[in-house]
Structures are given as C-alpha cells and as structure tokens.
Amino acid sequence: MNGNLFDGTTPHSATGQDQWFTAHCDGGSRGNPGPAAYGAVIEDPRGQVVARLSAFLGVQTNNYAEYAGLLAVLKWAVQNGVGSLRVVSDSELMVKQMNGTYKVASPGLRPLWEEARQLARKLDGFQMRHTLRAGNKEADRLANEAMDRGTGKPAGGGSGAGPSSGQTTGGAAAGSNSPHAARSATNSATRPATGPTPPKPERQVLEGYVKNGVVHLLEGELPDGIFVKVVRE
C-alpha cells in the first residue's frame, strides 16, 4: 500500500486525490456491552452514495461495533476494487489506534485491529480521520435502525448508537491516559403530587478518560448538577 497506514496519509501523487472513495462508519451498543450494531455509508469520488451497510451484532461493546463497521467498509472496498479509501469515524479511539497514536491493549479489540490493518494494506491508499457525531449522522442512523431490527423495536425507537456515535472508548491508550466513558444523566426533577409523570431525562454517553481522579472529556462539557458514572472496558 502506498503511504504509511499509521500516519493516516497517502501521497497525493501516488493515487490522485480525485480517485478517493469516502466511507462514514459508526457503531454502538445499548448497554456496553448490550445489543450492538454498525452502520456505514460509502461514496464514490464524485460524492455519489454507492453503498449503505449495516448489521446487528448481538451483545457486544461499543468499540467492538465500531471496528465491525470499519471492517465491513474495508471488506466492501477490497471486494469492489476500490483503489483509495478515506474513512471518517466519530470514534476517536479507533481512529487513533488505526493511525498508531494509541496502542491496542484490549484482547477483544486487537484481532479486529489487526484484520483492519491487513485489509487496509490491500488498498492503494488509505486514510482515516475523526469527526464529531454531527458529521456522521447517516451512519449513526443506520446503526440505530439495525439495533432496532435486532431487538424487535419499532424503527427510530432506540436510545442511540452509543457514544460514537461519540463512542465509549475501549482498549488502553499509550501512557497513563487510558480512555474511559463518562456517562452522564441529568438529575430527575421532583415528581409533582398530581398530573402526568414527567419524562425521564435522556441519558448521554460522553467519551473521555480519568487521570488523577479527574474526568477529562475529549469533547463537549458536563453541565452542573448531574450524576456521572464512569465505565471502563
């Protein structure tokens, strides 16, 4: 493969930037581990959608689902003769692991990472970059729809594909800043004596890590007056 897989770049002269396919992929788990799925959208060099991929994965973690989505995209690219592929994901952990910034210490993720590397090397060019969740909406929607189908829920009835959809991070990072998932839920308001029961606040899952007992978020902010649960894979 032209270029270095681990720095996420390929020389422009090697493949021609106008020949790159672009894939947005996402994965998530409701429960982490819990019912999991991935979704992906692939565009040709003209920006036309050529494939939409999704699958229910059973009970898995968010990070497993993220890698399952990446593998599905890479397999599609290899099988369909794609020369150069740019992958966009809102899982900062997976992007940094694929680009060599983070080590892959999780025994559950390492085989998936190794398979992804092998598939990427079959392409003429490969790049991978991180985006915020808002930049991955369709892939996130496909992942949620697959989770709905797999759990028998009506379409659109799920609670979200998970943090990467911001992604709960799995596998240890290099050094002491191992990523964690900071789960936050707004405190429930006091229930009135009469009248309808107020809806429960929506749970949010944020990506970050804990260092010296302090939660550090990779993106976003925690408002005051909330309960935070830290989950480590």
MARLOVEX-969759 format. One line per 3 residues: number of its first residue (from 1); their letters; for each residue x, y, z of N, C-alpha, C. Coordinates in pm, whole numbers, plus 50000, padded with zeros to 5 digits. Example, Ala and Ser with C-alpha at 12.3 -4.5 7.8 and 13.67 -1.06 7.14 Angstrom:
<recs>
1 = AS = 51319:49431:50780:51230:49550:50780:51320:49670:50780; 51285:49775:50708:51367:49894:50714:51290:50003:50787
</recs>
This chain:
<recs>
1 = MNG = 50084:49881:50000:50000:50000:50000:50087:50123:50000; 50056:50220:49917:50130:50344:49917:50103:50423:50043; 50204:50490:50095:50185:50572:50215:50197:50488:50341
4 = NLF = 50189:50554:50453:50204:50489:50583:50069:50477:50649; 50025:50354:50675:49895:50330:50737:49884:50401:50871; 49994:50410:50944:49986:50458:51081:49993:50609:51093
7 = DGT = 50029:50681:50987:50020:50826:50999:49896:50879:50929; 49815:50788:50873:49687:50826:50817:49697:50904:50687; 49812:50899:50618:49827:50977:50497:49874:50889:50383
10 = TPH = 49845:50935:50262:49896:50873:50141:49937:50985:50048; 50055:50979:49986:50098:51088:49899:49997:51116:49789; 49971:51244:49760:49875:51279:49656:49916:51221:49521
13 = SAT = 50043:51223:49493:50090:51176:49363:50075:51026:49347; 50060:50955:49458:50055:50809:49449:49921:50761:49394; 49812:50826:49430:49682:50775:49389:49595:50878:49321
16 = GQD = 49621:51006:49342:49533:51109:49287:49414:51129:49378; 49405:51245:49441:49301:51267:49541:49162:51263:49482; 49148:51283:49348:49015:51280:49289:48963:51139:49272
19 = QWF = 49042:51037:49305:49001:50898:49291:48967:50833:49424; 48956:50910:49529:48932:50855:49661:48783:50831:49684; 48751:50714:49735:48618:50687:49789:48617:50734:49935
22 = TAH = 48499:50769:49985:48486:50813:50124:48380:50730:50194; 48413:50679:50311:48318:50599:50389:48300:50660:50527; 48175:50680:50565:48141:50718:50703:48092:50592:50774
25 = CDG = 48154:50556:50885:48111:50436:50956:48089:50468:51104; 47997:50395:51165:47963:50417:51305:47918:50285:51365; 47934:50272:51496:47888:50154:51566:47854:50190:51708
28 = GSR = 47768:50113:51769:47731:50142:51907:47666:50024:51975; 47651:50038:52105:47593:49933:52189:47504:49998:52293; 47386:49946:52311:47295:49997:52414:47316:49916:52541
31 = GNP = 47404:49965:52624:47437:49895:52748:47585:49879:52768; 47659:49858:52662:47806:49850:52662:47864:49757:52770; 47856:49626:52759:47801:49557:52642:47649:49550:52645
34 = GPA = 47593:49535:52527:47450:49526:52510:47420:49506:52364; 47294:49514:52323:47260:49500:52182:47339:49600:52099; 47410:49551:51998:47504:49634:51924:47482:49619:51774
37 = AYG = 47528:49720:51700:47517:49720:51554:47612:49823:51497; 47631:49815:51364:47709:49918:51295:47630:49967:51174; 47670:50083:51126:47614:50140:51004:47724:50210:50928
40 = AVI = 47713:50214:50796:47815:50279:50715:47755:50326:50583; 47810:50436:50533:47772:50492:50403:47899:50514:50323; 47901:50466:50199:48020:50478:50115:47986:50561:49992
43 = EDP = 48071:50659:49962:48053:50748:49847:48168:50729:49749; 48137:50741:49620:48241:50733:49518:48313:50868:49508; 48416:50879:49423:48490:51005:49415:48407:51126:49375
46 = RGQ = 48289:51104:49314:48202:51216:49276:48105:51254:49388; 48111:51181:49499:48022:51210:49611:47889:51139:49603; 47875:51044:49511:47751:50968:49498:47754:50846:49592
49 = VVA = 47645:50823:49664:47638:50708:49754:47632:50580:49672; 47725:50489:49696:47730:50362:49623:47697:50243:49712; 47695:50263:49844:47663:50151:49933:47620:50205:50069
52 = RLS = 47523:50137:50128:47483:50159:50267:47490:50023:50336; 47568:50013:50440:47591:49887:50509:47544:49897:50653; 47488:49790:50705:47450:49785:50847:47428:49641:50885
55 = AFL = 47444:49611:51013:47421:49475:51063:47406:49479:51214; 47320:49392:51265:47306:49372:51408:47411:49271:51452; 47476:49296:51565:47590:49216:51608:47564:49134:51733
58 = GVQ = 47441:49137:51786:47415:49070:51912:47465:49154:52028; 47503:49090:52135:47552:49161:52253:47703:49182:52240; 47742:49308:52225:47883:49344:52211:47906:49480:52275
61 = TNN = 48032:49524:52276:48065:49657:52328:48058:49760:52216; 48059:49887:52255:48062:49995:52157:48185:49984:52067; 48299:49958:52127:48422:49956:52047:48426:49838:51951
64 = YAE = 48372:49725:51992:48361:49612:51900:48276:49652:51781; 48164:49719:51808:48074:49761:51700:48143:49861:51607; 48224:49950:51663:48297:50047:51581:48391:49975:51484
67 = YAG = 48466:49878:51536:48557:49804:51450:48483:49717:51349; 48368:49663:51387:48288:49584:51293:48246:49670:51175; 48210:49796:51202:48175:49886:51094:48293:49917:51003
70 = LLA = 48410:49940:51062:48530:49965:50983:48565:49844:50897; 48557:49724:50954:48587:49603:50879:48490:49583:50764; 48363:49612:50786:48263:49599:50680:48296:49691:50563
73 = VLK = 48337:49814:50594:48374:49911:50491:48497:49865:50414; 48599:49819:50487:48723:49775:50421:48699:49652:50334; 48618:49558:50383:48588:49438:50302:48513:49476:50175
76 = WAV = 48418:49569:50187:48344:49614:50070:48440:49677:49969; 48531:49759:50018:48625:49828:49930:48715:49728:49856; 48766:49629:49928:48853:49529:49865:48775:49446:49764
79 = QNG = 48654:49404:49800:48574:49320:49711:48528:49394:49586; 48516:49526:49594:48466:49604:49481:48576:49680:49407; 48699:49645:49434:48810:49700:49358:48837:49847:49382
82 = VGS = 48804:49897:49499:48833:50038:49533:48983:50055:49550; 49038:50159:49486:49181:50182:49497:49218:50253:49625; 49155:50368:49650:49191:50451:49765:49066:50483:49845
85 = LRV = 49077:50472:49977:48961:50487:50065:48995:50578:50181; 48907:50674:50203:48916:50762:50319:48801:50729:50413; 48829:50690:50536:48727:50651:50633:48710:50762:50736
88 = VSD = 48586:50798:50762:48552:50901:50860:48474:50835:50973; 48518:50854:51095:48454:50791:51211:48450:50889:51327; 48345:50879:51409:48342:50963:51528:48395:50891:51651
91 = SEL = 48459:50776:51631:48530:50708:51740:48676:50754:51739; 48707:50848:51825:48844:50899:51829:48942:50789:51869; 48898:50700:51956:48986:50591:51998:49026:50505:51879
94 = MVK = 48928:50460:51799:48959:50373:51686:49047:50444:51584; 49017:50570:51556:49098:50645:51461:49243:50653:51508; 49263:50683:51636:49399:50695:51687:49469:50559:51694
97 = QMN = 49393:50453:51719:49454:50320:51717:49496:50282:51574; 49410:50309:51477:49443:50276:51339:49559:50362:51287; 49569:50485:51334:49678:50573:51290:49804:50558:51374
100 = GTY = 49801:50468:51474:49919:50439:51552:49945:50532:51668; 49852:50622:51698:49870:50713:51812:49847:50641:51944; 49746:50554:51947:49715:50473:52065:49753:50328:52039
103 = KVA = 49802:50261:52142:49824:50117:52136:49691:50045:52157; 49685:49921:52112:49564:49840:52128:49594:49734:52234; 49554:49761:52357:49582:49669:52467:49466:49573:52493
106 = SPG = 49348:49606:52447:49231:49522:52472:49240:49392:52392; 49238:49275:52458:49247:49149:52385:49126:49125:52295; 49013:49190:52325:48896:49174:52239:48903:49257:52113
109 = LRP = 48977:49367:52117:48987:49456:52001:49107:49428:51912; 49212:49373:51970:49336:49359:51892:49318:49273:51765; 49247:49160:51769:49229:49084:51644:49154:49165:51538
112 = LWE = 49058:49248:51580:48985:49330:51485:49076:49437:51425; 49159:49496:51509:49256:49596:51463:49354:49536:51364; 49404:49416:51394:49499:49351:51304:49435:49318:51170
115 = EAR = 49309:49271:51172:49240:49241:51047:49217:49368:50966; 49182:49477:51034:49162:49604:50964:49292:49652:50900; 49402:49637:50968:49532:49676:50911:49562:49595:50786
118 = QLA = 49538:49463:50792:49566:49377:50677:49481:49415:50557; 49354:49444:50581:49266:49484:50471:49308:49619:50414; 49344:49713:50501:49385:49846:50454:49509:49838:50366
121 = RKL = 49596:49745:50394:49720:49731:50316:49693:49679:50175; 49575:49625:50152:49540:49577:50018:49496:49691:49927; 49473:49808:49982:49433:49924:49904:49554:50003:49858
124 = DGF = 49538:50079:49751:49647:50166:49704:49669:50282:49801; 49560:50331:49860:49570:50441:49954:49466:50426:50063; 49502:50463:50183:49408:50455:50296:49433:50572:50391
127 = QMR = 49326:50640:50429:49332:50746:50527:49217:50727:50625; 49236:50775:50745:49128:50769:50844:49133:50894:50929; 49017:50957:50947:49012:51079:51027:48890:51078:51118
130 = HTL = 48899:51161:51221:48793:51169:51320:48698:51283:51287; 48570:51264:51318:48471:51369:51308:48386:51368:51434; 48316:51476:51460:48220:51476:51569:48095:51400:51525
133 = RAG = 48011:51367:51621:47893:51286:51592:47804:51351:51486; 47796:51484:51486:47712:51553:51389:47759:51529:51246; 47886:51494:51228:47938:51468:51095:47921:51325:51050
136 = NKE = 47848:51245:51127:47833:51103:51097:47687:51059:51110; 47595:51150:51079:47454:51127:51112:47394:51006:51041; 47421:50990:50912:47356:50881:50840:47408:50746:50885
139 = ADR = 47538:50735:50908:47593:50609:50957:47536:50577:51095; 47522:50680:51179:47463:50662:51312:47318:50613:51300; 47244:50672:51206:47104:50632:51187:47095:50486:51143
142 = LAN = 47182:50446:51051:47180:50307:51004:47214:50210:51117; 47308:50248:51204:47343:50163:51317:47225:50148:51412; 47156:50260:51439:47041:50254:51528:46926:50172:51469
145 = EAM = 46904:50186:51340:46799:50107:51276:46831:49957:51283; 46958:49922:51267:46997:49782:51278:46976:49731:51421; 47005:49816:51521:46979:49776:51660:46830:49759:51685
148 = DRG = 46750:49849:51627:46604:49837:51642:46555:49705:51582; 46604:49673:51462:46562:49547:51398:46605:49427:51482; 46728:49433:51532:46781:49319:51608:46712:49297:51741
151 = TGK = 46658:49404:51798:46591:49393:51929:46439:49395:51918; 46389:49403:51794:46245:49400:51775:46175:49528:51809; 46248:49641:51813:46186:49769:51844:46141:49837:51715
154 = PAG = 46038:49923:51725:45997:49999:51607:46111:50086:51558; 46114:50111:51428:46220:50194:51371:46222:50330:51438; 46343:50374:51475:46357:50504:51541:46326:50501:51688
157 = GGS = 46301:50381:51744:46264:50374:51884:46379:50350:51977; 46503:50350:51923:46619:50320:52006:46664:50442:52082; 46761:50420:52168:46812:50526:52254:46944:50583:52206
160 = GAG = 46984:50546:52084:47110:50600:52030:47212:50490:52017; 47303:50509:51921:47401:50405:51894:47512:50404:51995; 47513:50496:52089:47620:50499:52186:47710:50616:52159
163 = PSS = 47816:50626:52235:47898:50742:52226:47957:50767:52092; 47987:50681:52013:48042:50725:51885:47946:50734:51783; 47919:50697:51806:47820:50788:51795:47876:50885:51885
166 = GQT = 47987:50909:51957:48085:50968:52039:48173:50867:52095; 48167:50757:52095:48199:50625:52135:48265:50606:52270; 48209:50511:52339:48275:50466:52460:48408:50406:52418
169 = TGG = 48513:50446:52481:48644:50402:52438:48681:50271:52503; 48744:50183:52426:48786:50054:52477:48930:50031:52438; 49004:49953:52515:49144:49933:52487:49223:50045:52552
172 = AAA = 49342:50015:52601:49420:50116:52672:49498:50201:52574; 49509:50327:52602:49590:50416:52521:49733:50409:52569; 49823:50458:52486:49962:50464:52527:49976:50560:52644
175 = GSN = 50058:50525:52741:50077:50611:52856:49968:50590:52958; 49951:50688:53048:49859:50672:53160:49720:50723:53131; 49697:50790:53017:49567:50848:52990:49479:50748:52917
178 = SPH = 49448:50636:52981:49362:50538:52919:49222:50593:52906; 49160:50589:52783:49027:50645:52766:48925:50571:52848; 48826:50642:52891:48712:50586:52962:48587:50646:52903
181 = AAR = 48474:50595:52942:48347:50654:52901:48286:50721:53021; 48257:50848:53009:48189:50919:53116:48042:50927:53082; 47960:50853:53154:47817:50851:53129:47752:50953:53220
184 = SAT = 47673:51041:53165:47609:51144:53245:47460:51140:53225; 47386:51161:53331:47241:51166:53325:47193:51281:53410; 47109:51367:53354:47058:51481:53428:46975:51433:53544
187 = NSA = 46990:51498:53662:46912:51459:53778:46763:51474:53749; 46685:51374:53792:46541:51379:53769:46479:51490:53852; 46386:51560:53789:46313:51663:53861:46218:51598:53961
190 = TRP = 46186:51673:54067:46093:51621:54167:45957:51598:54104; 45901:51481:54124:45774:51447:54063:45661:51523:54133; 45572:51588:54057:45462:51660:54119:45364:51564:54184
193 = ATG = 45287:51615:54280:45191:51531:54351:45080:51485:54259; 45040:51567:54164:44935:51531:54070:44981:51561:53929; 44906:51511:53832:44939:51538:53694:45020:51425:53634
196 = PTP = 45051:51434:53505:45124:51326:53436:45266:51313:53486; 45318:51192:53476:45456:51166:53516:45551:51231:53416; 45644:51314:53461:45736:51379:53366:45826:51275:53302
199 = PKP = 45866:51297:53176:45954:51201:53109:46090:51194:53176; 46148:51075:53172:46282:51060:53229:46383:51133:53142; 46483:51196:53204:46584:51266:53123:46661:51167:53037
202 = ERQ = 46697:51212:52919:46771:51127:52827:46915:51109:52874; 46960:50985:52874:47098:50957:52916:47194:50991:52803; 47304:51053:52838:47407:51086:52742:47532:51006:52773
205 = VLE = 47605:50967:52669:47731:50895:52685:47840:50979:52621; 47939:51016:52701:48046:51103:52655:48179:51030:52661; 48269:51063:52570:48399:50999:52561:48504:51079:52637
208 = GYV = 48585:51010:52715:48690:51079:52789:48781:50982:52861; 48854:51033:52957:48944:50948:53034:48958:51008:53174; 49008:50924:53266:49027:50967:53404:49176:50972:53434
211 = KNG = 49222:51085:53488:49361:51098:53527:49366:51167:53662; 49436:51103:53758:49448:51157:53894:49312:51183:53956; 49216:51095:53925:49084:51106:53985:48994:51211:53923
214 = VVH = 49038:51272:53813:48959:51376:53748:48914:51327:53611; 48784:51347:53579:48730:51309:53449:48764:51417:53347; 48828:51377:53237:48860:51469:53128:48782:51424:53004
217 = LLE = 48702:51512:52947:48626:51480:52828:48706:51513:52703; 48695:51426:52602:48761:51452:52475:48687:51557:52394; 48557:51572:52420:48480:51676:52354:48357:51706:52437
220 = GEL = 48302:51828:52427:48182:51864:52499:48212:51904:52644; 48108:51941:52716:48120:51981:52855:48010:51918:52938; 48036:51899:53066:47936:51849:53158:47870:51968:53229
223 = PDG = 47738:51980:53220:47671:52088:53293:47673:52061:53442; 47647:52164:53522:47646:52149:53667:47524:52067:53710; 47537:52001:53826:47423:51933:53886:47383:51804:53822
226 = IFV = 47480:51724:53778:47447:51596:53716:47520:51483:53786; 47471:51362:53761:47536:51241:53813:47617:51180:53701; 47741:51144:53732:47831:51087:53633:47871:50947:53674
229 = KVV = 47861:50855:53581:47906:50718:53603:48018:50689:53504; 48135:50647:53552:48249:50618:53467:48255:50469:53445; 48262:50427:53317:48265:50286:53280:48395:50260:53205
232 = RE = 48466:50158:53248:48593:50123:53182:48584:49985:53124; 48630:49968:53000:48633:49835:52939:48763:49764:52970
</recs>
